[in-house]
Amino acid sequence: MAVPKKKTSKAKKNMRRSHHAMTASALATCEKCGAPKRPHRVCLSCGDYNGKQVLATAE
């Protein structure tokens, strides 16, 4: 079994983990109602996707 010869330093460990940070999810605005929504998904407030009415909403 492979065993490290020396302890990994804090700097080396943190450099390796530099890509592990969380990023905020991207938000787009709905073209029909202007509500924030996730890209490439149906708008939950108006039910519109790609210029078409996909979900029936009670307004």
PQR file of N, CA, C, O and H, with PARSE charges and radii, in Angstrom:
ATOM      1  N   MET A   1       0.841  -1.179   0.000 -0.4000 1.5000
ATOM      2  CA  MET A   1       0.000   0.000   0.000 -0.0000 2.0000
ATOM      3  C   MET A   1       0.885   1.241   0.000  0.5500 1.7000
ATOM      4  O   MET A   1       1.854   1.310   0.756 -0.5500 1.4000
ATOM      5  N   ALA A   2       0.563   2.211  -0.834 -0.4000 1.5000
ATOM      6  CA  ALA A   2       1.364   3.424  -0.931 -0.0000 2.0000
ATOM      7  C   ALA A   2       1.097   4.335   0.254  0.5500 1.7000
ATOM      8  O   ALA A   2      -0.052   4.594   0.612 -0.5500 1.4000
ATOM      9  H   ALA A   2      -0.224   2.155  -1.448  0.4000 1.0000
ATOM     10  N   VAL A   3       2.168   4.814   0.853 -0.4000 1.5000
ATOM     11  CA  VAL A   3       2.069   5.710   2.005 -0.0000 2.0000
ATOM     12  C   VAL A   3       2.887   6.951   1.698  0.5500 1.7000
ATOM     13  O   VAL A   3       4.018   6.829   1.228 -0.5500 1.4000
ATOM     14  H   VAL A   3       3.102   4.604   0.562  0.4000 1.0000
ATOM     15  N   PRO A   4       2.349   8.159   1.950 -0.5600 1.5000
ATOM     16  CA  PRO A   4       3.123   9.362   1.679  0.2800 2.0000
ATOM     17  C   PRO A   4       4.373   9.439   2.562  0.5500 1.7000
ATOM     18  O   PRO A   4       4.339   9.097   3.744 -0.5500 1.4000
ATOM     19  N   LYS A   5       5.456   9.887   1.971 -0.4000 1.5000
ATOM     20  CA  LYS A   5       6.711   9.983   2.719 -0.0000 2.0000
ATOM     21  C   LYS A   5       6.722  11.199   3.627  0.5500 1.7000
ATOM     22  O   LYS A   5       7.279  11.151   4.724 -0.5500 1.4000
ATOM     23  H   LYS A   5       5.485  10.165   1.011  0.4000 1.0000
ATOM     24  N   LYS A   6       6.103  12.307   3.174 -0.4000 1.5000
ATOM     25  CA  LYS A   6       6.064  13.537   3.969 -0.0000 2.0000
ATOM     26  C   LYS A   6       4.633  14.039   4.071  0.5500 1.7000
ATOM     27  O   LYS A   6       3.784  13.713   3.241 -0.5500 1.4000
ATOM     28  H   LYS A   6       5.651  12.346   2.283  0.4000 1.0000
ATOM     29  N   LYS A   7       4.381  14.830   5.095 -0.4000 1.5000
ATOM     30  CA  LYS A   7       3.058  15.423   5.299 -0.0000 2.0000
ATOM     31  C   LYS A   7       2.806  16.477   4.227  0.5500 1.7000
ATOM     32  O   LYS A   7       3.693  17.264   3.895 -0.5500 1.4000
ATOM     33  H   LYS A   7       5.071  15.095   5.769  0.4000 1.0000
ATOM     34  N   THR A   8       1.585  16.484   3.688 -0.4000 1.5000
ATOM     35  CA  THR A   8       1.220  17.506   2.706 -0.0000 2.0000
ATOM     36  C   THR A   8       0.998  18.828   3.428  0.5500 1.7000
ATOM     37  O   THR A   8       0.248  18.885   4.402 -0.5500 1.4000
ATOM     38  H   THR A   8       0.864  15.845   3.958  0.4000 1.0000
ATOM     39  N   SER A   9       1.635  19.877   2.964 -0.4000 1.5000
ATOM     40  CA  SER A   9       1.531  21.173   3.632 -0.0000 2.0000
ATOM     41  C   SER A   9       0.148  21.781   3.418  0.5500 1.7000
ATOM     42  O   SER A   9      -0.583  21.392   2.508 -0.5500 1.4000
ATOM     43  H   SER A   9       2.245  19.831   2.172  0.4000 1.0000
ATOM     44  N   LYS A  10      -0.196  22.743   4.275 -0.4000 1.5000
ATOM     45  CA  LYS A  10      -1.491  23.415   4.164 -0.0000 2.0000
ATOM     46  C   LYS A  10      -1.605  24.144   2.836  0.5500 1.7000
ATOM     47  O   LYS A  10      -2.672  24.159   2.222 -0.5500 1.4000
ATOM     48  H   LYS A  10       0.398  23.059   5.015  0.4000 1.0000
ATOM     49  N   ALA A  11      -0.512  24.749   2.390 -0.4000 1.5000
ATOM     50  CA  ALA A  11      -0.541  25.497   1.130 -0.0000 2.0000
ATOM     51  C   ALA A  11      -0.795  24.564  -0.054  0.5500 1.7000
ATOM     52  O   ALA A  11      -1.596  24.873  -0.936 -0.5500 1.4000
ATOM     53  H   ALA A  11       0.355  24.737   2.889  0.4000 1.0000
ATOM     54  N   LYS A  12      -0.114  23.433  -0.066 -0.4000 1.5000
ATOM     55  CA  LYS A  12      -0.284  22.476  -1.173 -0.0000 2.0000
ATOM     56  C   LYS A  12      -1.698  21.899  -1.170  0.5500 1.7000
ATOM     57  O   LYS A  12      -2.310  21.730  -2.225 -0.5500 1.4000
ATOM     58  H   LYS A  12       0.537  23.182   0.651  0.4000 1.0000
ATOM     59  N   LYS A  13      -2.212  21.600   0.023 -0.4000 1.5000
ATOM     60  CA  LYS A  13      -3.560  21.057   0.159 -0.0000 2.0000
ATOM     61  C   LYS A  13      -4.592  22.075  -0.326  0.5500 1.7000
ATOM     62  O   LYS A  13      -5.532  21.721  -1.038 -0.5500 1.4000
ATOM     63  H   LYS A  13      -1.715  21.738   0.880  0.4000 1.0000
ATOM     64  N   ASN A  14      -4.413  23.351   0.063 -0.4000 1.5000
ATOM     65  CA  ASN A  14      -5.367  24.380  -0.336 -0.0000 2.0000
ATOM     66  C   ASN A  14      -5.275  24.724  -1.815  0.5500 1.7000
ATOM     67  O   ASN A  14      -6.277  25.103  -2.421 -0.5500 1.4000
ATOM     68  H   ASN A  14      -3.649  23.638   0.641  0.4000 1.0000
ATOM     69  N   MET A  15      -4.077  24.597  -2.413 -0.4000 1.5000
ATOM     70  CA  MET A  15      -3.944  24.816  -3.854 -0.0000 2.0000
ATOM     71  C   MET A  15      -4.692  23.736  -4.632  0.5500 1.7000
ATOM     72  O   MET A  15      -5.301  24.013  -5.665 -0.5500 1.4000
ATOM     73  H   MET A  15      -3.263  24.289  -1.920  0.4000 1.0000
ATOM     74  N   ARG A  16      -4.642  22.510  -4.129 -0.4000 1.5000
ATOM     75  CA  ARG A  16      -5.347  21.413  -4.788 -0.0000 2.0000
ATOM     76  C   ARG A  16      -6.853  21.620  -4.695  0.5500 1.7000
ATOM     77  O   ARG A  16      -7.585  21.256  -5.615 -0.5500 1.4000
ATOM     78  H   ARG A  16      -4.147  22.285  -3.290  0.4000 1.0000
ATOM     79  N   ARG A  17      -7.325  22.203  -3.587 -0.4000 1.5000
ATOM     80  CA  ARG A  17      -8.750  22.394  -3.374 -0.0000 2.0000
ATOM     81  C   ARG A  17      -9.255  23.727  -3.902  0.5500 1.7000
ATOM     82  O   ARG A  17     -10.387  24.107  -3.605 -0.5500 1.4000
ATOM     83  H   ARG A  17      -6.730  22.498  -2.839  0.4000 1.0000
ATOM     84  N   SER A  18      -8.460  24.441  -4.669 -0.4000 1.5000
ATOM     85  CA  SER A  18      -8.857  25.776  -5.130 -0.0000 2.0000
ATOM     86  C   SER A  18     -10.049  25.726  -6.084  0.5500 1.7000
ATOM     87  O   SER A  18     -10.733  26.736  -6.245 -0.5500 1.4000
ATOM     88  H   SER A  18      -7.540  24.132  -4.910  0.4000 1.0000
ATOM     89  N   HIS A  19     -10.317  24.599  -6.713 -0.4000 1.5000
ATOM     90  CA  HIS A  19     -11.435  24.481  -7.648 -0.0000 2.0000
ATOM     91  C   HIS A  19     -12.685  23.910  -6.993  0.5500 1.7000
ATOM     92  O   HIS A  19     -13.673  23.653  -7.680 -0.5500 1.4000
ATOM     93  H   HIS A  19      -9.761  23.778  -6.581  0.4000 1.0000
ATOM     94  N   HIS A  20     -12.662  23.708  -5.683 -0.4000 1.5000
ATOM     95  CA  HIS A  20     -13.789  23.088  -4.998 -0.0000 2.0000
ATOM     96  C   HIS A  20     -14.800  24.101  -4.480  0.5500 1.7000
ATOM     97  O   HIS A  20     -15.765  23.713  -3.821 -0.5500 1.4000
ATOM     98  H   HIS A  20     -11.859  23.917  -5.125  0.4000 1.0000
ATOM     99  N   ALA A  21     -14.609  25.376  -4.754 -0.4000 1.5000
ATOM    100  CA  ALA A  21     -15.489  26.406  -4.201 -0.0000 2.0000
ATOM    101  C   ALA A  21     -16.876  26.328  -4.833  0.5500 1.7000
ATOM    102  O   ALA A  21     -17.021  25.960  -5.999 -0.5500 1.4000
ATOM    103  H   ALA A  21     -13.825  25.691  -5.289  0.4000 1.0000
ATOM    104  N   MET A  22     -17.889  26.678  -4.049 -0.4000 1.5000
ATOM    105  CA  MET A  22     -19.263  26.697  -4.539 -0.0000 2.0000
ATOM    106  C   MET A  22     -19.475  27.964  -5.370  0.5500 1.7000
ATOM    107  O   MET A  22     -18.937  29.023  -5.046 -0.5500 1.4000
ATOM    108  H   MET A  22     -17.771  26.977  -3.102  0.4000 1.0000
ATOM    109  N   THR A  23     -20.248  27.849  -6.426 -0.4000 1.5000
ATOM    110  CA  THR A  23     -20.568  29.013  -7.246 -0.0000 2.0000
ATOM    111  C   THR A  23     -22.073  29.240  -7.202  0.5500 1.7000
ATOM    112  O   THR A  23     -22.852  28.300  -7.045 -0.5500 1.4000
ATOM    113  H   THR A  23     -20.684  26.988  -6.689  0.4000 1.0000
ATOM    114  N   ALA A  24     -22.462  30.478  -7.341 -0.4000 1.5000
ATOM    115  CA  ALA A  24     -23.884  30.818  -7.339 -0.0000 2.0000
ATOM    116  C   ALA A  24     -24.509  30.338  -8.646  0.5500 1.7000
ATOM    117  O   ALA A  24     -23.881  30.405  -9.703 -0.5500 1.4000
ATOM    118  H   ALA A  24     -21.829  31.242  -7.469  0.4000 1.0000
ATOM    119  N   SER A  25     -25.743  29.857  -8.569 -0.4000 1.5000
ATOM    120  CA  SER A  25     -26.410  29.386  -9.773 -0.0000 2.0000
ATOM    121  C   SER A  25     -26.781  30.574 -10.652  0.5500 1.7000
ATOM    122  O   SER A  25     -27.145  31.640 -10.155 -0.5500 1.4000
ATOM    123  H   SER A  25     -26.253  29.803  -7.710  0.4000 1.0000
ATOM    124  N   ALA A  26     -26.685  30.382 -11.948 -0.4000 1.5000
ATOM    125  CA  ALA A  26     -26.968  31.451 -12.895 -0.0000 2.0000
ATOM    126  C   ALA A  26     -28.471  31.708 -12.960  0.5500 1.7000
ATOM    127  O   ALA A  26     -29.267  30.772 -12.880 -0.5500 1.4000
ATOM    128  H   ALA A  26     -26.389  29.516 -12.353  0.4000 1.0000
ATOM    129  N   LEU A  27     -28.854  32.954 -13.103 -0.4000 1.5000
ATOM    130  CA  LEU A  27     -30.252  33.318 -13.221 -0.0000 2.0000
ATOM    131  C   LEU A  27     -30.450  34.131 -14.495  0.5500 1.7000
ATOM    132  O   LEU A  27     -29.626  34.975 -14.848 -0.5500 1.4000
ATOM    133  H   LEU A  27     -28.207  33.714 -13.168  0.4000 1.0000
ATOM    134  N   ALA A  28     -31.543  33.865 -15.165 -0.4000 1.5000
ATOM    135  CA  ALA A  28     -31.944  34.634 -16.337 -0.0000 2.0000
ATOM    136  C   ALA A  28     -33.299  35.249 -16.027  0.5500 1.7000
ATOM    137  O   ALA A  28     -33.964  34.841 -15.074 -0.5500 1.4000
ATOM    138  H   ALA A  28     -32.212  33.180 -14.878  0.4000 1.0000
ATOM    139  N   THR A  29     -33.710  36.220 -16.820 -0.4000 1.5000
ATOM    140  CA  THR A  29     -35.030  36.813 -16.617 -0.0000 2.0000
ATOM    141  C   THR A  29     -35.982  36.265 -17.669  0.5500 1.7000
ATOM    142  O   THR A  29     -35.608  36.069 -18.825 -0.5500 1.4000
ATOM    143  H   THR A  29     -33.170  36.551 -17.594  0.4000 1.0000
ATOM    144  N   CYS A  30     -37.199  36.026 -17.255 -0.4000 1.5000
ATOM    145  CA  CYS A  30     -38.224  35.544 -18.173 -0.0000 2.0000
ATOM    146  C   CYS A  30     -38.561  36.663 -19.155  0.5500 1.7000
ATOM    147  O   CYS A  30     -38.745  37.813 -18.756 -0.5500 1.4000
ATOM    148  H   CYS A  30     -37.502  36.185 -16.315  0.4000 1.0000
ATOM    149  N   GLU A  31     -38.640  36.323 -20.429 -0.4000 1.5000
ATOM    150  CA  GLU A  31     -38.927  37.324 -21.453 -0.0000 2.0000
ATOM    151  C   GLU A  31     -40.368  37.795 -21.403  0.5500 1.7000
ATOM    152  O   GLU A  31     -40.678  38.907 -21.830 -0.5500 1.4000
ATOM    153  H   GLU A  31     -38.490  35.389 -20.753  0.4000 1.0000
ATOM    154  N   LYS A  32     -41.254  36.948 -20.880 -0.4000 1.5000
ATOM    155  CA  LYS A  32     -42.668  37.292 -20.855 -0.0000 2.0000
ATOM    156  C   LYS A  32     -43.047  38.106 -19.619  0.5500 1.7000
ATOM    157  O   LYS A  32     -43.684  39.152 -19.735 -0.5500 1.4000
ATOM    158  H   LYS A  32     -41.003  36.045 -20.533  0.4000 1.0000
ATOM    159  N   CYS A  33     -42.654  37.624 -18.429 -0.4000 1.5000
ATOM    160  CA  CYS A  33     -43.093  38.299 -17.200 -0.0000 2.0000
ATOM    161  C   CYS A  33     -41.958  39.015 -16.467  0.5500 1.7000
ATOM    162  O   CYS A  33     -42.223  39.828 -15.582 -0.5500 1.4000
ATOM    163  H   CYS A  33     -42.136  36.774 -18.334  0.4000 1.0000
ATOM    164  N   GLY A  34     -40.708  38.735 -16.813 -0.4000 1.5000
ATOM    165  CA  GLY A  34     -39.579  39.412 -16.186 -0.0000 2.0000
ATOM    166  C   GLY A  34     -39.148  38.810 -14.864  0.5500 1.7000
ATOM    167  O   GLY A  34     -38.273  39.368 -14.202 -0.5500 1.4000
ATOM    168  H   GLY A  34     -40.492  38.074 -17.532  0.4000 1.0000
ATOM    169  N   ALA A  35     -39.722  37.707 -14.460 -0.4000 1.5000
ATOM    170  CA  ALA A  35     -39.345  37.065 -13.202 -0.0000 2.0000
ATOM    171  C   ALA A  35     -38.008  36.345 -13.365  0.5500 1.7000
ATOM    172  O   ALA A  35     -37.703  35.863 -14.456 -0.5500 1.4000
ATOM    173  H   ALA A  35     -40.433  37.253 -14.998  0.4000 1.0000
ATOM    174  N   PRO A  36     -37.205  36.262 -12.305 -0.5600 1.5000
ATOM    175  CA  PRO A  36     -35.951  35.500 -12.411  0.2800 2.0000
ATOM    176  C   PRO A  36     -36.231  34.006 -12.486  0.5500 1.7000
ATOM    177  O   PRO A  36     -37.082  33.480 -11.769 -0.5500 1.4000
ATOM    178  N   LYS A  37     -35.493  33.331 -13.372 -0.4000 1.5000
ATOM    179  CA  LYS A  37     -35.653  31.890 -13.543 -0.0000 2.0000
ATOM    180  C   LYS A  37     -34.308  31.308 -13.916  0.5500 1.7000
ATOM    181  O   LYS A  37     -33.406  32.034 -14.334 -0.5500 1.4000
ATOM    182  H   LYS A  37     -34.802  33.759 -13.954  0.4000 1.0000
ATOM    183  N   ARG A  38     -34.166  29.993 -13.768 -0.4000 1.5000
ATOM    184  CA  ARG A  38     -32.935  29.330 -14.176 -0.0000 2.0000
ATOM    185  C   ARG A  38     -32.941  29.165 -15.690  0.5500 1.7000
ATOM    186  O   ARG A  38     -33.996  28.915 -16.272 -0.5500 1.4000
ATOM    187  H   ARG A  38     -34.898  29.403 -13.428  0.4000 1.0000
ATOM    188  N   PRO A  39     -31.785  29.299 -16.341 -0.5600 1.5000
ATOM    189  CA  PRO A  39     -31.752  29.205 -17.799  0.2800 2.0000
ATOM    190  C   PRO A  39     -32.157  27.818 -18.306  0.5500 1.7000
ATOM    191  O   PRO A  39     -31.880  26.808 -17.658 -0.5500 1.4000
ATOM    192  N   HIS A  40     -32.803  27.778 -19.446 -0.4000 1.5000
ATOM    193  CA  HIS A  40     -33.247  26.558 -20.132 -0.0000 2.0000
ATOM    194  C   HIS A  40     -34.272  25.776 -19.312  0.5500 1.7000
ATOM    195  O   HIS A  40     -34.333  24.549 -19.388 -0.5500 1.4000
ATOM    196  H   HIS A  40     -33.028  28.597 -19.972  0.4000 1.0000
ATOM    197  N   ARG A  41     -35.073  26.494 -18.531 -0.4000 1.5000
ATOM    198  CA  ARG A  41     -36.129  25.855 -17.751 -0.0000 2.0000
ATOM    199  C   ARG A  41     -37.405  26.666 -17.861  0.5500 1.7000
ATOM    200  O   ARG A  41     -37.375  27.839 -18.234 -0.5500 1.4000
ATOM    201  H   ARG A  41     -35.024  27.491 -18.469  0.4000 1.0000
ATOM    202  N   VAL A  42     -38.520  26.041 -17.537 -0.4000 1.5000
ATOM    203  CA  VAL A  42     -39.824  26.691 -17.605 -0.0000 2.0000
ATOM    204  C   VAL A  42     -39.906  27.749 -16.509  0.5500 1.7000
ATOM    205  O   VAL A  42     -39.459  27.521 -15.385 -0.5500 1.4000
ATOM    206  H   VAL A  42     -38.544  25.089 -17.235  0.4000 1.0000
ATOM    207  N   CYS A  43     -40.470  28.889 -16.833 -0.4000 1.5000
ATOM    208  CA  CYS A  43     -40.713  29.931 -15.832 -0.0000 2.0000
ATOM    209  C   CYS A  43     -41.856  29.464 -14.941  0.5500 1.7000
ATOM    210  O   CYS A  43     -42.936  29.129 -15.429 -0.5500 1.4000
ATOM    211  H   CYS A  43     -40.833  29.074 -17.746  0.4000 1.0000
ATOM    212  N   LEU A  44     -41.615  29.445 -13.633 -0.4000 1.5000
ATOM    213  CA  LEU A  44     -42.624  28.921 -12.720 -0.0000 2.0000
ATOM    214  C   LEU A  44     -43.721  29.938 -12.446  0.5500 1.7000
ATOM    215  O   LEU A  44     -44.800  29.559 -11.990 -0.5500 1.4000
ATOM    216  H   LEU A  44     -40.739  29.718 -13.237  0.4000 1.0000
ATOM    217  N   SER A  45     -43.476  31.230 -12.712 -0.4000 1.5000
ATOM    218  CA  SER A  45     -44.532  32.200 -12.442 -0.0000 2.0000
ATOM    219  C   SER A  45     -45.532  32.317 -13.583  0.5500 1.7000
ATOM    220  O   SER A  45     -46.726  32.479 -13.333 -0.5500 1.4000
ATOM    221  H   SER A  45     -42.600  31.537 -13.083  0.4000 1.0000
ATOM    222  N   CYS A  46     -45.074  32.237 -14.830 -0.4000 1.5000
ATOM    223  CA  CYS A  46     -46.030  32.372 -15.937 -0.0000 2.0000
ATOM    224  C   CYS A  46     -46.182  31.096 -16.766  0.5500 1.7000
ATOM    225  O   CYS A  46     -47.109  31.011 -17.572 -0.5500 1.4000
ATOM    226  H   CYS A  46     -44.104  32.105 -15.033  0.4000 1.0000
ATOM    227  N   GLY A  47     -45.302  30.097 -16.596 -0.4000 1.5000
ATOM    228  CA  GLY A  47     -45.413  28.837 -17.321 -0.0000 2.0000
ATOM    229  C   GLY A  47     -44.945  28.912 -18.756  0.5500 1.7000
ATOM    230  O   GLY A  47     -45.335  28.078 -19.574 -0.5500 1.4000
ATOM    231  H   GLY A  47     -44.549  30.167 -15.941  0.4000 1.0000
ATOM    232  N   ASP A  48     -44.123  29.885 -19.082 -0.4000 1.5000
ATOM    233  CA  ASP A  48     -43.665  30.098 -20.458 -0.0000 2.0000
ATOM    234  C   ASP A  48     -42.290  29.462 -20.643  0.5500 1.7000
ATOM    235  O   ASP A  48     -41.451  29.523 -19.745 -0.5500 1.4000
ATOM    236  H   ASP A  48     -43.806  30.563 -18.418  0.4000 1.0000
ATOM    237  N   TYR A  49     -42.057  28.853 -21.802 -0.4000 1.5000
ATOM    238  CA  TYR A  49     -40.733  28.340 -22.147 -0.0000 2.0000
ATOM    239  C   TYR A  49     -40.524  28.522 -23.643  0.5500 1.7000
ATOM    240  O   TYR A  49     -41.316  28.039 -24.453 -0.5500 1.4000
ATOM    241  H   TYR A  49     -42.738  28.803 -22.532  0.4000 1.0000
ATOM    242  N   ASN A  50     -39.463  29.215 -23.999 -0.4000 1.5000
ATOM    243  CA  ASN A  50     -39.076  29.423 -25.397 -0.0000 2.0000
ATOM    244  C   ASN A  50     -40.205  30.060 -26.208  0.5500 1.7000
ATOM    245  O   ASN A  50     -40.421  29.708 -27.368 -0.5500 1.4000
ATOM    246  H   ASN A  50     -38.820  29.607 -23.341  0.4000 1.0000
ATOM    247  N   GLY A  51     -40.920  30.996 -25.592 -0.4000 1.5000
ATOM    248  CA  GLY A  51     -41.987  31.704 -26.285 -0.0000 2.0000
ATOM    249  C   GLY A  51     -43.291  30.946 -26.386  0.5500 1.7000
ATOM    250  O   GLY A  51     -44.222  31.414 -27.043 -0.5500 1.4000
ATOM    251  H   GLY A  51     -40.745  31.283 -24.650  0.4000 1.0000
ATOM    252  N   LYS A  52     -43.387  29.784 -25.750 -0.4000 1.5000
ATOM    253  CA  LYS A  52     -44.614  28.980 -25.805 -0.0000 2.0000
ATOM    254  C   LYS A  52     -45.151  28.771 -24.402  0.5500 1.7000
ATOM    255  O   LYS A  52     -44.383  28.681 -23.445 -0.5500 1.4000
ATOM    256  H   LYS A  52     -42.631  29.404 -25.216  0.4000 1.0000
ATOM    257  N   GLN A  53     -46.447  28.694 -24.281 -0.4000 1.5000
ATOM    258  CA  GLN A  53     -47.105  28.413 -22.999 -0.0000 2.0000
ATOM    259  C   GLN A  53     -47.036  26.907 -22.759  0.5500 1.7000
ATOM    260  O   GLN A  53     -47.628  26.129 -23.506 -0.5500 1.4000
ATOM    261  H   GLN A  53     -47.071  28.766 -25.059  0.4000 1.0000
ATOM    262  N   VAL A  54     -46.312  26.498 -21.715 -0.4000 1.5000
ATOM    263  CA  VAL A  54     -46.099  25.079 -21.469 -0.0000 2.0000
ATOM    264  C   VAL A  54     -46.899  24.613 -20.248  0.5500 1.7000
ATOM    265  O   VAL A  54     -47.501  23.539 -20.264 -0.5500 1.4000
ATOM    266  H   VAL A  54     -45.831  27.130 -21.108  0.4000 1.0000
ATOM    267  N   LEU A  55     -46.900  25.424 -19.202 -0.4000 1.5000
ATOM    268  CA  LEU A  55     -47.632  25.075 -17.977 -0.0000 2.0000
ATOM    269  C   LEU A  55     -48.873  25.954 -17.851  0.5500 1.7000
ATOM    270  O   LEU A  55     -48.853  27.141 -18.175 -0.5500 1.4000
ATOM    271  H   LEU A  55     -46.412  26.296 -19.188  0.4000 1.0000
ATOM    272  N   ALA A  56     -49.936  25.347 -17.378 -0.4000 1.5000
ATOM    273  CA  ALA A  56     -51.145  26.131 -17.103 -0.0000 2.0000
ATOM    274  C   ALA A  56     -51.015  26.730 -15.713  0.5500 1.7000
ATOM    275  O   ALA A  56     -50.832  26.002 -14.737 -0.5500 1.4000
ATOM    276  H   ALA A  56     -49.952  24.382 -17.115  0.4000 1.0000
ATOM    277  N   THR A  57     -51.108  28.055 -15.614 -0.4000 1.5000
ATOM    278  CA  THR A  57     -51.015  28.721 -14.329 -0.0000 2.0000
ATOM    279  C   THR A  57     -52.333  29.383 -13.984  0.5500 1.7000
ATOM    280  O   THR A  57     -53.043  29.869 -14.864 -0.5500 1.4000
ATOM    281  H   THR A  57     -51.256  28.647 -16.407  0.4000 1.0000
ATOM    282  N   ALA A  58     -52.656  29.401 -12.706 -0.4000 1.5000
ATOM    283  CA  ALA A  58     -53.893  30.060 -12.244 -0.0000 2.0000
ATOM    284  C   ALA A  58     -53.571  31.526 -11.961  0.5500 1.7000
ATOM    285  O   ALA A  58     -52.938  31.840 -10.953 -0.5500 1.4000
ATOM    286  H   ALA A  58     -52.079  29.006 -11.992  0.4000 1.0000
ATOM    287  N   GLU A  59     -53.995  32.404 -12.829 -0.4000 1.5000
ATOM    288  CA  GLU A  59     -53.718  33.839 -12.684 -0.0000 2.0000
ATOM    289  C   GLU A  59     -54.954  34.606 -12.329  0.5500 1.7000
ATOM    290  O   GLU A  59     -54.900  35.825 -12.170 -0.5500 1.4000
ATOM    291  H   GLU A  59     -54.509  32.149 -13.648  0.4000 1.0000
TER
END
